[in-house]
Amino acid sequence: MSKVMQDNAVGLQQFKQALTGMAVVISFLVVLLAMYTTIIERTREIGILRAIGASQGKVVQLVISESFLICLAGVVVGIVLAIAGRWGLPRAFPTLSIDLSREWAFIASSLGLTGGLLGSLYPALKAARMDPVQALNFE
């Protein structure tokens, strides 16, 4: 292989890694914003839970488990779409080859779930620290 092609292959690999990193960061931010919005919309509900005796730990557990279930559903849908794309795209574009390994599916799933948990951590802690009286008066 020529030097130019080797340099292009290395550059393409670095570009793919940079895009993947950006996608991971953006997905973390999307989860964070989605969960933060959910917390704001459910402020009164969280206030009621805290007023009837739910501990801060229970509120954190509730928010994080909800985020985990949403992310798990996203991972399952993503895997199904990846399998469908692996099957369907080469039929539509015969020269296109798609390499989908279990290793990459595991890595993507792990990143999705970890990102969901990390992205929900701040909103969960914010929800747990709400004053029940102020949360009940929130409009």
C-alpha positions in Angstrom: 0.0 0.0 0.0 1.3 3.4 -0.8 2.3 6.0 1.8 -0.6 8.3 0.8 -3.1 5.5 1.3 -1.6 4.6 4.6 -1.7 8.2 5.8 -5.3 8.5 4.6 -6.3 5.3 6.4 -4.7 6.6 9.6 -6.5 9.9 9.2 -9.8 8.2 8.5 -9.4 6.1 11.6 -8.6 9.2 13.7 -11.6 11.0 12.2 -13.9 8.1 13.1 -12.6 8.1 16.6 -13.2 11.8 17.0 -16.7 11.5 15.6 -17.4 8.6 18.0 -16.1 10.7 20.9 -18.2 13.6 20.0 -21.3 11.4 19.7 -20.7 10.0 23.1 -20.3 13.5 24.7 -23.4 14.7 22.9 -25.4 11.7 24.0 -24.3 12.3 27.6 -25.5 15.9 27.3 -28.8 14.9 25.7 -29.6 12.5 28.6 -28.6 15.1 31.2 -30.9 17.7 29.6 -33.7 15.2 29.2 -33.5 14.1 32.8 -33.1 17.7 34.0 -36.3 18.7 32.1 -38.1 15.7 33.6 -37.1 16.7 37.1 -38.3 20.3 36.5 -41.6 19.0 35.1 -42.1 16.6 38.1 -41.1 19.0 40.8 -44.4 18.9 42.5 -44.5 15.1 42.3 -41.0 14.9 43.9 -42.2 17.4 46.6 -45.1 15.1 47.4 -42.8 12.1 47.7 -40.4 14.0 50.0 -43.4 15.4 52.0 -44.7 11.9 52.7 -41.4 10.7 53.8 -39.3 9.5 50.9 -35.6 9.9 51.7 -33.1 11.7 49.5 -31.6 8.3 48.6 -35.0 7.0 47.5 -35.5 10.0 45.2 -32.0 9.5 43.7 -32.8 5.8 43.2 -36.1 6.6 41.6 -34.6 9.1 39.1 -31.6 6.9 38.3 -33.6 3.7 37.8 -36.0 5.6 35.5 -33.1 6.8 33.5 -31.6 3.4 33.4 -34.8 1.9 32.0 -35.1 4.6 29.3 -31.5 4.0 28.3 -31.9 0.3 28.3 -34.9 0.7 26.0 -32.7 2.9 23.8 -30.0 0.3 23.7 -32.4 -2.5 22.7 -33.9 -0.3 20.0 -30.4 0.6 18.8 -29.3 -3.0 18.6 -32.4 -4.0 16.7 -31.9 -1.1 14.3 -28.2 -2.0 13.9 -29.1 -5.6 13.1 -31.8 -4.5 10.6 -29.4 -2.1 9.0 -26.7 -4.8 8.7 -29.3 -7.0 7.0 -31.0 -4.3 4.8 -28.4 -1.9 3.8 -26.2 -4.3 1.8 -29.3 -5.4 -0.1 -30.0 -1.8 -1.1 -26.3 -1.0 -1.6 -24.5 -4.1 -2.7 -21.0 -2.6 -2.5 -21.5 -1.5 1.1 -20.2 -3.9 3.8 -21.2 -3.5 7.4 -19.1 -5.1 10.1 -21.1 -5.5 13.3 -19.4 -7.5 16.0 -20.6 -8.5 19.5 -17.7 -6.7 20.9 -18.8 -3.4 19.4 -22.4 -4.0 20.4 -21.3 -4.6 23.9 -19.1 -1.4 23.9 -21.9 0.7 22.5 -24.4 -0.8 25.0 -22.1 -0.1 27.9 -21.4 3.4 26.7 -25.2 4.0 26.3 -26.0 2.7 29.8 -23.1 4.4 31.5 -23.9 7.7 29.8 -27.5 7.4 30.9 -26.5 6.8 34.5 -23.9 9.6 34.5 -26.3 11.9 32.7 -29.0 11.3 35.3 -26.7 11.7 38.3 -26.9 15.5 38.6 -30.7 15.7 38.0 -31.2 13.0 40.6 -29.1 14.8 43.2 -30.8 18.0 42.4 -34.2 16.3 42.8 -33.2 14.8 46.1 -32.0 18.1 47.6 -35.3 19.9 46.8 -37.1 21.4 49.8 -40.5 19.6 49.9 -42.4 22.8 50.8 -40.8 24.8 47.9 -41.4 21.9 45.5 -45.1 21.7 46.4 -45.4 25.4 45.7 -43.7 25.1 42.4 -45.8 26.2 39.4 
